[in-house]
């Protein structure tokens, strides 16, 4: 799926991204501790350059080791 917008993700344990993502790009390998659309937390292990097709409201700072993440949108 082509994405038309990408916004840097700032990890936070309390502040949501602003709108649900269509996907998350991970530039640096590690764990993505994602707060999903339904407020449940899920941990994803991602390799560098992975695009995770997940709709998240937030990426928690605690336990997230992945870096250079982008919120992707198909607007």
trRosetta pair geometry for C-beta under 8 A, 3 or more apart (Angstrom, degrees):
i j d omega theta_ij theta_ji phi_ij phi_ji
1 22 7.5 -113 112 150 141 126
1 23 7.6 156 70 -26 120 138
1 53 7.9 98 25 -116 126 113
1 74 6.0 -60 156 -71 116 147
2 74 6.9 109 91 -116 57 106
3 6 6.4 78 125 -62 129 88
3 22 6.7 174 -114 76 103 129
3 23 6.8 -106 -79 44 134 118
3 72 4.2 -54 -134 -174 158 107
3 73 6.3 104 -161 63 98 31
3 74 5.4 -94 -118 -72 56 74
4 73 6.6 -60 61 99 76 76
4 74 5.8 92 9 -136 94 43
4 75 5.1 -108 73 39 125 81
5 72 7.3 144 84 -159 59 45
5 73 4.1 -14 65 60 107 107
5 74 7.9 -159 26 -69 84 18
5 75 5.4 36 -5 -4 125 120
6 25 6.9 -10 -137 17 120 135
6 70 4.5 2 -171 175 103 132
6 71 7.0 153 -155 74 50 50
6 72 5.5 -13 -102 -102 79 67
6 73 7.5 -168 -72 21 36 76
7 17 7.7 125 94 -176 125 109
7 70 6.6 139 65 -162 32 76
7 71 4.7 -19 63 56 90 103
7 73 7.5 27 2 -5 102 114
8 69 7.4 101 -162 84 57 59
8 70 6.1 -49 -98 -105 40 70
8 71 7.7 6 84 12 8 83
9 17 6.4 -44 -124 -109 87 115
9 24 7.0 11 -39 -140 152 104
9 59 5.3 49 164 22 136 134
9 69 4.1 -39 45 102 124 107
9 70 6.3 -168 -11 -106 92 14
9 71 5.3 117 -70 -37 96 88
10 15 7.8 -9 95 87 106 123
11 59 4.9 -74 -111 103 80 95
11 60 6.4 25 -170 125 99 20
11 61 4.0 127 129 -86 109 66
11 64 5.2 -154 -126 63 148 150
11 69 7.7 80 -57 39 92 136
12 15 4.0 -15 117 44 159 89
12 16 8.0 -99 75 -39 121 17
12 58 6.4 -82 70 -161 85 114
12 59 7.8 83 30 73 56 60
12 60 7.3 -73 91 -129 31 39
12 61 5.7 22 -100 -30 19 106
13 60 5.1 47 -102 -147 65 88
13 61 5.3 -75 -36 32 84 93
13 62 5.4 42 -85 -2 121 105
15 58 7.0 151 93 -122 40 123
16 35 7.7 -99 -109 81 82 134
16 57 4.7 -42 -139 162 112 91
16 58 4.7 -94 -116 -64 55 103
17 20 7.8 113 63 -98 121 19
17 21 6.6 16 77 -46 167 95
17 56 7.1 84 -7 107 136 86
17 57 6.4 -162 21 177 94 38
17 58 5.9 -171 -23 -92 80 50
17 59 7.5 56 -62 1 110 81
17 71 5.5 124 -167 -81 146 153
19 73 7.7 42 93 -99 119 133
20 37 5.8 26 -121 -101 133 96
20 55 4.7 17 175 -175 115 99
20 56 6.9 154 -149 67 69 25
20 57 5.9 -39 -95 -82 72 68
21 24 5.6 55 131 -63 162 78
21 54 7.1 39 84 95 115 64
21 55 5.8 -176 70 -135 64 45
21 56 5.2 5 28 44 115 76
21 71 4.4 -126 -101 -153 113 89
21 72 6.2 67 -170 49 103 56
21 73 6.8 -112 -145 -72 57 75
22 53 7.9 -36 150 -149 65 66
22 55 6.8 -5 -113 -94 26 83
22 72 5.6 -83 66 104 91 80
22 73 5.2 120 5 -122 113 40
22 74 5.0 153 -152 8 179 89
23 51 5.4 22 160 176 133 96
23 52 6.1 164 -167 82 78 49
23 53 5.0 -38 -107 -111 103 46
23 54 6.7 89 -130 34 49 49
23 72 4.3 -20 68 63 89 122
24 32 6.5 137 115 -161 149 158
24 34 7.2 -145 -10 -98 160 131
24 51 7.3 163 82 -158 40 53
24 52 4.6 -9 59 56 92 105
24 54 5.9 -25 8 56 106 97
24 56 6.2 11 -48 19 128 129
24 59 7.2 118 -133 -69 148 128
24 69 5.9 -10 -177 -166 102 108
24 70 7.1 157 -160 77 54 49
24 71 6.4 -29 -106 -105 72 49
24 72 6.7 -165 -85 12 20 93
25 50 7.5 168 -152 92 49 46
25 51 5.2 -23 -99 -103 71 77
25 52 7.8 -168 -78 19 23 72
25 69 6.6 155 82 -155 58 52
25 70 4.2 0 52 52 109 101
25 72 5.7 90 -23 -42 98 118
26 29 7.1 79 140 -99 119 33
26 30 7.5 -152 -172 46 127 74
26 32 6.3 -107 -89 -56 129 127
26 46 4.1 72 50 128 168 147
26 47 7.6 124 92 75 124 32
26 48 6.9 -121 119 -124 89 33
26 49 7.3 -29 83 31 72 13
26 50 4.8 2 48 60 110 90
26 51 7.6 -170 15 -82 74 30
26 52 6.6 53 -19 -15 111 106
26 66 4.8 -51 -148 -174 117 136
26 67 7.9 88 -168 58 76 36
26 68 7.2 94 -176 81 42 78
26 69 5.6 -13 -106 -101 59 82
27 48 6.4 3 160 -152 36 81
27 49 7.1 42 -131 -70 39 45
27 67 6.2 -65 75 103 93 71
27 68 2.7 -55 56 104 132 125
27 69 6.8 -136 10 -63 85 34
27 70 7.4 75 -34 -12 102 95
28 48 5.7 -10 -128 -107 27 96
28 66 5.9 154 85 -168 74 57
28 67 3.3 3 50 56 134 96
28 68 4.8 103 -7 21 93 105
29 46 6.3 -157 -137 101 56 66
29 47 5.2 -18 -108 -146 107 38
29 48 4.4 -63 -42 -43 86 77
29 66 6.5 -89 157 -115 18 80
30 45 7.6 -105 149 -144 24 61
30 46 6.7 -5 60 57 44 85
30 64 7.1 85 122 174 121 57
30 65 3.4 -136 -169 100 129 85
30 66 3.6 -166 67 -67 97 53
30 67 6.6 71 15 -10 136 70
31 43 5.5 -17 -167 -167 109 102
31 44 7.1 144 -158 74 56 43
31 45 5.8 -33 -98 -97 66 63
31 46 7.7 139 -111 17 17 80
31 63 6.2 -68 111 154 136 80
31 64 6.0 -141 98 -131 81 39
31 65 4.8 61 33 27 86 95
31 66 6.1 -145 63 -23 28 90
32 43 7.2 151 76 -156 48 49
32 44 4.5 -14 57 60 101 98
32 45 7.9 -172 17 -80 76 16
32 46 5.6 36 -13 -6 114 125
32 52 6.7 -129 53 -8 159 162
32 59 6.0 -62 -165 -137 87 116
32 64 5.9 27 -131 -131 37 99
32 66 4.9 -21 -66 22 79 142
32 69 7.0 120 -113 -102 115 141
33 41 6.4 0 179 -171 85 109
33 42 7.9 171 -155 85 44 35
33 43 5.4 -16 -103 -102 67 79
33 59 6.6 109 71 -170 62 67
33 60 4.2 -58 106 56 115 106
33 62 6.6 -70 80 87 164 62
33 63 4.4 89 -60 88 147 104
33 64 4.5 -114 20 -63 95 82
34 41 7.0 157 84 -152 43 58
34 42 5.4 -20 65 64 95 82
34 43 7.6 163 19 -94 74 26
34 44 6.3 19 -1 2 119 110
34 52 7.9 -147 -51 119 153 151
34 54 6.1 34 159 127 169 146
34 56 4.4 -91 -165 -111 111 137
34 58 7.5 151 -159 86 52 50
34 59 5.6 -34 -101 -106 63 71
34 60 7.6 -152 -82 7 13 83
35 39 6.4 -12 -177 -143 100 41
35 40 7.5 160 -154 81 57 26
35 41 5.6 -32 -98 -95 64 73
35 56 6.1 103 67 -165 53 92
35 57 5.3 -62 103 61 102 90
35 58 4.1 12 41 58 124 92
35 59 7.3 -149 13 -79 80 23
35 60 6.3 100 -35 -41 99 93
36 39 7.0 -55 70 18 69 12
36 40 5.1 -11 42 63 116 77
36 41 7.3 -171 1 -92 85 19
36 42 5.8 47 -41 4 116 112
36 54 7.1 -86 -113 180 88 109
36 55 7.0 67 -159 85 73 71
36 56 5.9 -68 -105 -109 40 67
36 57 7.2 46 129 6 14 89
37 55 4.9 17 -50 109 116 111
37 56 7.3 -110 -46 -104 62 23
37 57 6.4 123 -103 -35 38 100
39 57 7.4 -18 -86 33 56 142
41 60 6.8 7 -132 -15 121 138
42 54 7.9 -139 74 -149 132 147
43 63 6.8 -71 -106 141 118 128
44 52 5.8 70 142 -121 164 148
44 54 7.2 -143 -43 -22 154 156
46 50 4.3 -144 -166 56 99 142
46 52 6.2 -77 -96 -52 128 117
46 66 5.4 30 55 -101 116 142
47 50 5.1 109 58 -42 69 116
51 72 7.0 3 -148 0 108 157
56 59 6.4 53 139 -62 149 74
56 71 8.0 -123 66 -116 98 98
59 64 5.8 77 161 -98 99 156
59 69 6.3 12 8 105 174 164
60 63 6.4 25 100 49 118 93
60 64 5.8 165 85 -27 65 112
61 64 6.1 -93 -148 35 21 114
66 69 6.1 75 119 -61 110 112
